[in-house]
Amino acid sequence: MEKIAEGFYKQSVTEMPSDGVTVEMIIDIIDGEYLDTAINMNGEFTVAGVCRVEFLKKLGSLIEEYRI
């Protein structure tokens, strides 16, 4: 955890929400409360060609739902 200022920290966390996918997060913590989180996703997996467009739409919708 990196101290930015009194009561303000940044914490780096790495998670694997699915096989082959890594999510790196930098979390702003102010006065002990976990707030804005920068997300970097990386990974590789295969989807069926006929599902490609649907997958991208669902992924885009999920990102937009949680983006601030």
PyMOL commands that set and color helices and strands:
alter all, ss='L'
color gray80, all
select helices_A, chain A and resi 49-66
alter helices_A, ss='H'
color red, helices_A
select strands_A, chain A and resi 2-5+8-18+21-30+33-43
alter strands_A, ss='S'
color yellow, strands_A
deselect
rebuild
show_as cartoon
